Amino acid sequence: MISNLETAENPEKLKRVVIEPLTRVEGHGKVTLLLDENNQIRQARLHIVEFRGFEKFIQGRPYWELPVLVQRLCGICPVSHHLAAAKATDMLVGVKQITPTAEKIRRLMHFGQTLQSHALHFFHLSSPDLLFGYDDEVRHRNIIGVIEDYPELAKKGVLLRKYGQEVIRLTAGKRVHGTGAIPGGVNKSLNTDDRNYLQKDIKQIIEWGEDAVELIKTIYHEHPDYHRDFASIQSNSMSLVNARGEHELYQGGLRARDAQGGDIFDHVDGVRYEDYLCEAVKPWSYMKFPFIQSLGQEQGWYRVGPLARINNCESLSTERAEQQRLEFMPLENGQPVHATLATHWARMIELLHCAEAIEQLLHDEDILGHDLLLKGDMQARGIGVIEAPRGTLFHHYEIDGDGVVQKANLIVSTTQNNQAINESIRQVANNYLSGHELTEPMLNQIEVAIRAYDPCLSCATHALGKMPLEIELLDADGNSLSRIRKQASGEICLGR
């Protein structure tokens, strides 16, 4: 068993397996495994091989550009960065609370974003593994296979995402990289035609959301031992909750709980995140390793995202999603659910919740209002915290007297899941890698564990499934024992 993720004795004497690049995830990354002469895993690591650099890119830019600039980090979750930056710049312009119309427009935008992102991940990236199994033929284990075998399911996935994108278009101005949120509020509200357009399909979207929850529930219960044990790790969790302890995606306090569900801290203002969280740096990855300061680096790592949010909240504010949460939580007899693959279930509960929340907002007259913008006294420091689809997201800016950015720090969701992803890789490698025979299904199991976190490896989007992948197993003397290569076409080539 791997006893230490960070070190391996005499690494130059160990066999090295490399999985590069990872597929069906957003961004570029690789996994390395070090094995001893008995093929026991001594080290397992996820490497992020891209440099993000946005903290430097935006230095010297005026603060009002930030909500538009930073969303270029990602084409899948730009709204999350857009809103986190907007919330930080609210603070810079001295606005503690934006108008009711502005907040509800932002919330509507964010629910649309989370809905479309969860639909994309579940139906396009993860459903092939869940529906066909990790050892299905490569040519079939993809979205094309889903379309061939489950055409109605694939269609629902496309239309769910399309609806979320339409919500974004009408609130942000564009489906991708919109401009709707500005410092101190928003620049447009909905008109009656916009609202009627979105109301027309929302009941169908809610029904499809329920169908998605039922689907993942069925998949989970068909193989409960596998789904409970595969890549499962015990971890701390962190998320936003509102004052009542309810699930919250846009505005709330930070809550962290330990693996047994005990509070580490609760209802902490995100502006004070530096008092509670620290970031460690490793020489082998461009991605940092955040941890809870009071627990230290070794014990303080944590998970964020759908599973953490469902574990941490006392309830959800929408009826159907709350009923689904009540069915989900008994999986571990009232204890937090740590099964990594249960993240897909939690993700679909959130998708349903977002659909219901959109319906509620569409019946709120405030979204047709015209009181959109406030401004106060300028501040030198602004921090925005939001729950992105993948987890808690922090944007921190400091400006000079001319409103020019002097310092920026962005802590994205996948960064906070970094250690958890590494631990899940290690668990899979320990339990499923054996012998000298390298097979594509073994390779894919490691990727299945990573994909459960829906990582955005550099918070940027790249072509999915079109990159070659090769892993090679070497003995202690550096001799090649086995090699497997996945071509850009998906063809698998074995050799020595």
C-alpha positions as a printed NumPy array, in Angstrom:
array([[  0.   ,   0.   ,   0.   ],
       [  1.143,   3.572,  -0.615],
       [  2.094,   4.935,   2.766],
       [  3.05 ,   8.455,   1.74 ],
       [  1.766,  10.423,  -1.219],
       [  4.655,  12.864,  -1.186],
       [  7.753,  10.682,  -0.962],
       [  9.039,   7.377,  -2.202],
       [ 12.278,   5.791,  -1.061],
       [ 14.902,   5.604,  -3.833],
       [ 12.534,   6.761,  -6.595],
       [ 15.245,   6.214,  -9.198],
       [ 14.937,   2.475,  -8.511],
       [ 11.179,   2.357,  -8.956],
       [  9.122,   1.634, -12.067],
       [  7.282,   4.601, -13.486],
       [  3.851,   4.537, -15.153],
       [  2.67 ,   7.741, -16.829],
       [ -0.875,   8.494, -17.975],
       [ -0.7  ,  11.55 , -20.196],
       [ -2.851,  13.368, -21.046],
       [ -6.035,  12.703, -19.111],
       [ -9.144,  12.446, -21.271],
       [-12.748,  13.607, -20.876],
       [-11.716,  16.34 , -18.464],
       [-11.274,  20.06 , -19.017],
       [ -7.6  ,  20.94 , -19.318],
       [ -4.308,  19.082, -19.603],
       [ -2.836,  16.891, -16.874],
       [ -1.073,  13.611, -16.29 ],
       [ -0.804,  10.916, -13.629],
       [  2.406,   9.212, -12.562],
       [  2.632,   5.983, -10.592],
       [  5.836,   4.602,  -9.061],
       [  5.968,   0.832,  -8.445],
       [  8.513,  -1.277,  -6.622],
       [  9.866,  -4.594,  -7.875],
       [  6.77 ,  -6.369,  -6.54 ],
       [  4.496,  -3.946,  -8.404],
       [  3.315,  -2.337,  -5.184],
       [  2.421,   1.323,  -5.679],
       [  4.828,   3.536,  -3.774],
       [  3.649,   6.886,  -5.092],
       [  0.687,   8.25 ,  -7.067],
       [  0.401,  11.826,  -8.23 ],
       [ -1.773,  14.032, -10.402],
       [  0.377,  16.6  , -12.216],
       [ -1.021,  19.797, -13.665],
       [  1.236,  20.636, -16.576],
       [ -0.236,  24.003, -17.531],
       [  0.496,  27.364, -15.968],
       [ -2.624,  29.477, -15.409],
       [ -1.017,  32.836, -14.678],
       [ -4.17 ,  34.966, -14.492],
       [ -3.112,  36.454, -11.172],
       [ -0.272,  38.11 , -13.095],
       [ -2.159,  38.818, -16.311],
       [ -4.679,  41.062, -14.571],
       [ -2.172,  43.104, -12.585],
       [ -2.109,  46.622, -13.982],
       [ -5.665,  46.43 , -15.313],
       [ -8.484,  48.675, -14.004],
       [-10.794,  46.925, -11.56 ],
       [-13.936,  47.405, -13.651],
       [-12.507,  45.111, -16.338],
       [-12.155,  42.154, -13.945],
       [-15.61 ,  40.509, -14.259],
       [-15.098,  40.318, -18.037],
       [-11.386,  39.473, -18.027],
       [-11.232,  36.644, -15.497],
       [-13.993,  34.543, -17.029],
       [-11.573,  33.87 , -19.907],
       [-10.109,  31.336, -17.503],
       [-12.791,  28.901, -18.632],
       [-15.309,  28.306, -21.395],
       [-17.311,  25.806, -19.318],
       [-17.798,  27.794, -16.107],
       [-17.161,  31.434, -17.107],
       [-20.218,  32.634, -15.188],
       [-18.703,  31.405, -11.921],
       [-15.586,  33.529, -12.433],
       [-17.708,  36.394, -13.759],
       [-19.845,  36.439, -10.6  ],
       [-16.994,  35.839,  -8.143],
       [-15.154,  38.787,  -9.685],
       [-18.336,  40.884,  -9.662],
       [-18.83 ,  40.166,  -5.96 ],
       [-15.208,  41.139,  -5.265],
       [-15.592,  44.379,  -7.21 ],
       [-18.853,  45.112,  -5.363],
       [-16.659,  45.307,  -2.288],
       [-14.127,  47.504,  -4.123],
       [-16.847,  50.057,  -4.966],
       [-18.151,  49.99 ,  -1.392],
       [-21.388,  48.08 ,  -1.979],
       [-22.19 ,  45.62 ,   0.81 ],
       [-25.574,  44.56 ,  -0.552],
       [-26.674,  44.985,  -4.167],
       [-30.32 ,  45.67 ,  -5.018],
       [-32.878,  42.835,  -4.854],
       [-33.289,  42.863,  -8.641],
       [-29.535,  42.741,  -9.222],
       [-29.045,  39.866,  -6.785],
       [-31.891,  37.824,  -8.245],
       [-30.642,  38.355, -11.789],
       [-27.183,  37.187, -10.685],
       [-28.694,  34.181,  -8.925],
       [-30.7  ,  33.286, -12.009],
       [-27.54 ,  33.527, -14.103],
       [-25.679,  31.314, -11.632],
       [-28.4  ,  28.653, -11.503],
       [-28.352,  28.536, -15.3  ],
       [-24.578,  28.151, -15.207],
       [-24.647,  25.312, -12.668],
       [-27.453,  23.549, -14.531],
       [-25.639,  23.584, -17.869],
       [-22.269,  22.629, -16.381],
       [-23.674,  19.68 , -14.407],
       [-25.565,  18.483, -17.487],
       [-22.443,  18.669, -19.64 ],
       [-20.326,  16.757, -17.151],
       [-22.83 ,  14.035, -16.351],
       [-24.211,  13.279, -19.804],
       [-21.189,  14.001, -21.991],
       [-18.111,  13.242, -19.891],
       [-19.135,  10.705, -17.244],
       [-22.213,   8.829, -18.45 ],
       [-20.213,   6.552, -20.814],
       [-18.362,   5.054, -17.842],
       [-21.489,   4.877, -15.702],
       [-23.699,   3.319, -18.386],
       [-21.221,   0.996, -20.105],
       [-18.594,   0.253, -17.444],
       [-14.932,   1.193, -17.387],
       [-13.912,  -1.853, -19.442],
       [-16.279,  -1.255, -22.354],
       [-14.688,  -0.92 , -25.798],
       [-12.994,   2.427, -26.264],
       [-14.723,   3.088, -29.583],
       [-18.076,   2.77 , -27.806],
       [-17.312,   4.263, -24.373],
       [-17.95 ,   7.891, -25.283],
       [-20.783,  10.294, -26.012],
       [-21.283,   8.727, -29.461],
       [-21.96 ,   5.399, -27.773],
       [-24.502,   7.09 , -25.511],
       [-26.226,   8.618, -28.534],
       [-26.323,   5.208, -30.274],
       [-27.592,   3.192, -27.293],
       [-29.555,   5.799, -25.326],
       [-30.66 ,   8.44 , -27.867],
       [-33.411,   9.898, -25.661],
       [-31.055,  10.201, -22.718],
       [-28.431,  11.933, -24.864],
       [-31.101,  14.296, -26.196],
       [-32.201,  15.215, -22.671],
       [-28.603,  15.989, -21.75 ],
       [-28.21 ,  18.296, -24.741],
       [-31.503,  20.097, -24.08 ],
       [-30.818,  20.49 , -20.357],
       [-27.533,  22.173, -21.16 ],
       [-29.148,  24.278, -23.888],
       [-31.742,  25.579, -21.424],
       [-29.047,  26.57 , -18.934],
       [-27.187,  28.369, -21.702],
       [-30.354,  30.266, -22.628],
       [-30.732,  31.434, -19.024],
       [-27.147,  32.696, -19.187],
       [-27.729,  34.428, -22.532],
       [-30.738,  36.352, -21.271],
       [-29.096,  37.433, -18.007],
       [-25.447,  37.891, -19.05 ],
       [-25.905,  38.978, -22.671],
       [-24.089,  35.995, -24.214],
       [-23.989,  32.244, -23.609],
       [-20.213,  32.349, -23.077],
       [-18.218,  35.238, -21.611],
       [-21.141,  37.572, -21.012],
       [-21.073,  41.031, -19.472],
       [-24.22 ,  41.104, -17.321],
       [-22.65 ,  41.483, -13.859],
       [-20.783,  44.718, -13.183],
       [-19.3  ,  46.282, -10.031],
       [-22.23 ,  47.176,  -7.812],
       [-24.936,  45.221,  -9.631],
       [-25.991,  44.204, -13.14 ],
       [-26.477,  46.052, -16.424],
       [-29.816,  44.55 , -17.434],
       [-32.891,  42.851, -16.042],
       [-35.276,  40.508, -17.805],
       [-38.204,  41.821, -19.788],
       [-41.594,  40.108, -19.929],
       [-40.823,  38.35 , -23.206],
       [-37.56 ,  36.969, -21.773],
       [-39.355,  35.642, -18.718],
       [-42.162,  34.074, -20.756],
       [-39.598,  32.416, -23.011],
       [-37.835,  30.768, -20.063],
       [-41.073,  29.846, -18.293],
       [-42.296,  27.951, -21.351],
       [-39.928,  24.986, -20.861],
       [-39.024,  25.076, -17.177],
       [-41.482,  22.405, -16.02 ],
       [-40.053,  20.006, -18.598],
       [-36.536,  20.853, -17.438],
       [-37.518,  20.039, -13.837],
       [-38.957,  16.684, -14.919],
       [-35.785,  15.843, -16.804],
       [-33.789,  16.859, -13.745],
       [-35.766,  14.355, -11.688],
       [-35.163,  11.72 , -14.371],
       [-31.416,  12.355, -14.137],
       [-31.451,  11.833, -10.361],
       [-33.422,   8.606, -10.765],
       [-30.96 ,   7.39 , -13.402],
       [-27.838,   7.871, -11.292],
       [-29.654,   6.457,  -8.271],
       [-30.448,   3.289, -10.241],
       [-26.872,   2.999, -11.527],
       [-25.512,   3.408,  -8.001],
       [-27.814,   0.77 ,  -6.502],
       [-27.142,  -1.764,  -9.273],
       [-23.551,  -2.087,  -8.03 ],
       [-23.592,  -0.59 ,  -4.529],
       [-20.341,  -2.131,  -3.295],
       [-18.391,  -0.902,  -6.304],
       [-19.847,   2.601,  -6.195],
       [-19.351,   2.831,  -2.441],
       [-15.756,   1.566,  -2.404],
       [-14.226,   2.714,  -5.698],
       [-11.834,   5.65 ,  -5.087],
       [-13.581,   6.272,  -1.751],
       [-11.628,   8.388,   0.719],
       [-12.325,   9.932,   4.103],
       [-11.995,  13.704,   3.961],
       [-12.939,  17.042,   5.43 ],
       [-15.481,  19.051,   3.415],
       [-16.084,  22.759,   2.891],
       [-18.909,  24.722,   1.272],
       [-21.156,  27.738,   1.628],
       [-24.375,  27.551,   3.637],
       [-26.923,  30.26 ,   4.416],
       [-27.828,  31.49 ,   7.906],
       [-30.219,  28.535,   8.355],
       [-27.594,  26.011,   7.291],
       [-29.297,  25.442,   3.94 ],
       [-27.506,  24.572,   0.732],
       [-26.288,  27.806,  -0.887],
       [-24.591,  28.515,  -4.218],
       [-24.408,  32.319,  -4.425],
       [-24.184,  33.935,  -0.993],
       [-23.477,  32.464,   2.429],
       [-20.937,  31.64 ,   5.1  ],
       [-18.17 ,  29.064,   4.887],
       [-18.772,  25.788,   6.697],
       [-16.092,  23.097,   7.108],
       [-16.774,  19.682,   8.592],
       [-14.528,  16.737,   9.364],
       [-14.903,  13.22 ,   8.006],
       [-17.367,  12.323,  10.773],
       [-19.529,  15.393,  10.172],
       [-18.245,  17.46 ,  13.104],
       [-17.867,  21.217,  12.635],
       [-14.364,  22.587,  12.085],
       [-15.678,  26.112,  11.515],
       [-19.089,  27.443,  10.572],
       [-20.746,  30.557,   9.087],
       [-17.376,  32.194,   8.444],
       [-17.48 ,  35.31 ,   6.277],
       [-15.575,  34.517,   3.078],
       [-13.775,  37.855,   3.381],
       [-11.835,  36.219,   6.232],
       [-10.8  ,  33.137,   4.251],
       [ -7.085,  33.851,   4.835],
       [ -7.611,  33.349,   8.589],
       [ -8.814,  29.791,   7.968],
       [ -7.206,  28.486,   4.778],
       [ -3.598,  28.21 ,   3.641],
       [ -2.053,  27.121,   0.335],
       [  0.909,  24.776,   0.054],
       [  3.106,  24.478,  -3.037],
       [  4.598,  21.264,  -4.451],
       [  7.513,  21.237,  -6.908],
       [  5.821,  18.723,  -9.24 ],
       [  2.579,  20.584, -10.011],
       [  1.464,  24.073, -11.05 ],
       [ -1.625,  23.584,  -8.868],
       [ -1.471,  24.53 ,  -5.189],
       [ -2.629,  22.409,  -2.251],
       [ -5.007,  24.355,   0.033],
       [ -5.59 ,  23.162,   3.587],
       [ -7.428,  24.221,   6.741],
       [ -4.969,  26.177,   8.819],
       [ -6.061,  24.877,  12.229],
       [ -5.532,  21.246,  11.145],
       [ -2.196,  21.682,   9.407],
       [ -1.095,  20.583,   5.967],
       [ -1.138,  16.821,   6.586],
       [ -4.623,  16.621,   8.114],
       [ -6.248,  19.797,   6.833],
       [ -6.903,  19.007,   3.178],
       [-10.555,  18.94 ,   2.19 ],
       [-13.07 ,  18.411,  -0.589],
       [-15.371,  20.951,  -2.207],
       [-18.11 ,  20.526,  -4.805],
       [-21.482,  18.758,  -5.011],
       [-20.687,  15.966,  -2.541],
       [-19.267,  18.399,   0.019],
       [-22.236,  20.733,  -0.381],
       [-24.841,  17.996,   0.064],
       [-22.955,  16.56 ,   3.045],
       [-22.574,  19.952,   4.716],
       [-26.052,  21.419,   4.358],
       [-29.026,  20.874,   6.642],
       [-31.507,  21.029,   3.754],
       [-32.18 ,  22.334,   0.26 ],
       [-34.671,  25.141,  -0.286],
       [-36.558,  23.469,  -3.16 ],
       [-39.039,  20.676,  -2.554],
       [-38.12 ,  17.965,  -5.047],
       [-34.376,  18.321,  -4.574],
       [-34.81 ,  18.183,  -0.797],
       [-36.749,  14.927,  -1.107],
       [-33.893,  13.519,  -3.159],
       [-31.349,  14.701,  -0.585],
       [-33.314,  12.886,   2.14 ],
       [-32.981,   9.669,   0.123],
       [-29.271,  10.272,  -0.463],
       [-28.067,  10.965,   3.072],
       [-28.952,   7.53 ,   4.612],
       [-26.359,   5.874,   2.331],
       [-23.916,   5.928,   5.258],
       [-26.474,   5.692,   8.085],
       [-26.479,   9.387,   8.799],
       [-22.71 ,   9.86 ,   8.493],
       [-21.185,  11.949,   5.669],
       [-21.088,  10.139,   2.327],
       [-17.466,   9.687,   1.235],
       [-17.958,   7.483,  -1.84 ],
       [-16.297,   9.41 ,  -4.641],
       [-18.703,   8.06 ,  -7.26 ],
       [-21.617,   9.302,  -5.144],
       [-20.523,  12.755,  -6.306],
       [-22.44 ,  12.069,  -9.523],
       [-25.61 ,  11.496,  -7.496],
       [-25.069,  14.679,  -5.491],
       [-24.405,  16.557,  -8.733],
       [-27.761,  15.522, -10.187],
       [-29.567,  16.537,  -6.998],
       [-28.027,  19.968,  -7.481],
       [-29.061,  20.033, -11.14 ],
       [-32.663,  19.404, -10.057],
       [-32.371,  22.054,  -7.342],
       [-31.133,  24.623,  -9.882],
       [-34.065,  23.884, -12.214],
       [-36.547,  24.369,  -9.362],
       [-34.788,  27.541,  -8.196],
       [-34.951,  28.966, -11.728],
       [-38.704,  28.366, -11.763],
       [-39.08 ,  30.2  ,  -8.448],
       [-37.091,  33.193,  -9.676],
       [-39.065,  33.365, -12.908],
       [-42.187,  33.977, -10.798],
       [-40.475,  36.727,  -8.772],
       [-41.431,  40.209,  -9.995],
       [-38.089,  41.623,  -8.862],
       [-36.371,  40.14 , -11.906],
       [-38.348,  42.583, -14.064],
       [-37.167,  45.54 , -11.981],
       [-34.996,  48.462, -13.054],
       [-33.124,  49.257,  -9.838],
       [-29.898,  47.583, -10.951],
       [-26.843,  49.428,  -9.66 ],
       [-25.382,  50.905,  -6.466],
       [-22.096,  52.581,  -5.625],
       [-20.452,  53.554,  -2.349],
       [-16.999,  54.631,  -1.202],
       [-14.048,  52.955,  -2.906],
       [-12.143,  50.302,  -0.965],
       [ -8.627,  48.985,  -1.585],
       [ -9.492,  45.307,  -1.1  ],
       [-12.257,  43.138,  -2.547],
       [-13.018,  39.453,  -2.015],
       [-15.753,  37.484,  -3.755],
       [-16.749,  33.932,  -2.819],
       [-19.208,  31.762,  -4.701],
       [-19.995,  28.083,  -5.192],
       [-18.935,  27.188,  -8.741],
       [-20.284,  23.896, -10.124],
       [-17.047,  22.189,  -9.054],
       [-16.887,  23.809,  -5.613],
       [-16.042,  26.918,  -3.641],
       [-14.334,  29.686,  -5.625],
       [-12.404,  32.658,  -4.195],
       [-11.446,  35.848,  -6.033],
       [ -9.298,  38.327,  -4.072],
       [ -8.154,  41.667,  -5.503],
       [ -6.254,  44.669,  -4.186],
       [ -6.153,  47.985,  -6.057],
       [ -4.325,  51.305,  -5.791],
       [ -5.811,  54.8  ,  -5.592],
       [ -6.358,  54.87 ,  -9.353],
       [ -8.389,  51.657,  -9.285],
       [ -5.612,  49.586, -10.89 ],
       [ -5.11 ,  45.994,  -9.765],
       [ -1.909,  45.535,  -7.747],
       [ -2.483,  42.032,  -6.405],
       [ -4.786,  39.135,  -7.191],
       [ -5.301,  35.669,  -5.765],
       [ -7.729,  33.137,  -7.242],
       [ -8.398,  29.861,  -5.44 ],
       [-10.425,  27.708,  -7.799],
       [-12.463,  24.641,  -6.983],
       [-10.2  ,  22.024,  -8.551],
       [ -7.233,  23.476,  -6.656],
       [ -9.052,  22.778,  -3.394],
       [ -9.859,  19.235,  -4.559],
       [ -6.249,  18.639,  -5.585],
       [ -5.19 ,  16.525,  -2.611],
       [ -8.49 ,  14.613,  -2.617],
       [ -8.035,  13.739,  -6.292],
       [ -4.515,  12.517,  -5.544],
       [ -5.805,  10.399,  -2.663],
       [ -8.497,   8.867,  -4.89 ],
       [ -5.901,   8.073,  -7.558],
       [ -3.791,   6.378,  -4.921],
       [ -6.729,   4.304,  -3.693],
       [ -7.572,   3.125,  -7.215],
       [ -3.93 ,   2.385,  -8.005],
       [ -3.553,   0.321,  -4.829],
       [ -6.686,  -1.723,  -5.473],
       [ -6.746,  -2.144,  -9.247],
       [ -3.166,  -2.122, -10.568],
       [ -1.528,  -5.531, -10.445],
       [  1.057,  -7.486, -12.458],
       [  3.007,  -6.324, -15.473],
       [  0.091,  -6.362, -17.893],
       [ -1.07 ,  -2.86 , -18.718],
       [ -4.561,  -2.597, -20.138],
       [ -6.682,   0.301, -21.299],
       [ -9.447,  -0.506, -18.753],
       [ -6.878,  -0.173, -15.955],
       [ -5.85 ,   3.187, -17.339],
       [ -9.461,   4.256, -17.595],
       [-10.254,   3.365, -13.976],
       [ -7.797,   6.002, -12.813],
       [ -9.461,   8.503, -15.125],
       [-12.919,   7.476, -13.861],
       [-11.826,   8.458, -10.351],
       [-10.52 ,  11.81 , -11.567],
       [-13.59 ,  12.522, -13.697],
       [-15.886,  12.125, -10.679],
       [-14.51 ,  15.441,  -9.411],
       [-15.295,  17.125, -12.768],
       [-11.886,  18.805, -12.645],
       [-11.046,  21.853, -14.699],
       [ -7.324,  21.285, -14.614],
       [ -6.241,  24.783, -15.52 ],
       [ -9.662,  26.458, -15.431],
       [ -9.491,  26.5  , -19.228],
       [-11.253,  24.392, -21.861],
       [ -9.422,  22.209, -24.367],
       [-10.436,  19.722, -27.03 ],
       [-11.739,  16.608, -25.318],
       [-10.976,  13.085, -26.42 ],
       [ -8.747,  14.172, -29.331],
       [ -5.36 ,  13.853, -27.687],
       [ -3.049,  10.824, -27.757],
       [ -2.293,   9.103, -24.46 ],
       [  0.569,   6.747, -23.675],
       [  1.683,   4.914, -20.562],
       [  4.765,   2.757, -20.228],
       [  5.801,   0.399, -17.424],
       [  9.536,   0.195, -16.758],
       [ 11.428,  -2.137, -14.461],
       [ 13.928,  -0.951, -11.868],
       [ 16.696,  -0.935, -14.506],
       [ 14.704,   1.185, -16.903],
       [ 13.755,  -1.626, -19.273],
       [ 10.347,  -1.401, -20.916],
       [  8.009,  -4.138, -19.706],
       [  4.825,  -2.992, -21.395],
       [  3.434,  -0.022, -23.264],
       [ -0.072,   1.071, -24.171],
       [ -0.995,   4.001, -26.399],
       [ -4.367,   5.565, -27.141],
       [ -4.27 ,   7.28 , -30.518],
       [ -6.147,  10.515, -31.218],
       [ -8.665,   8.368, -33.114],
       [ -9.323,   6.294, -29.992],
       [ -7.448,   3.242, -31.304],
       [ -5.558,   1.275, -28.638],
       [ -2.071,  -0.015, -29.442],
       [ -0.289,  -2.5  , -27.154],
       [  3.402,  -3.25 , -27.314],
       [  6.676,  -3.648, -25.521]])
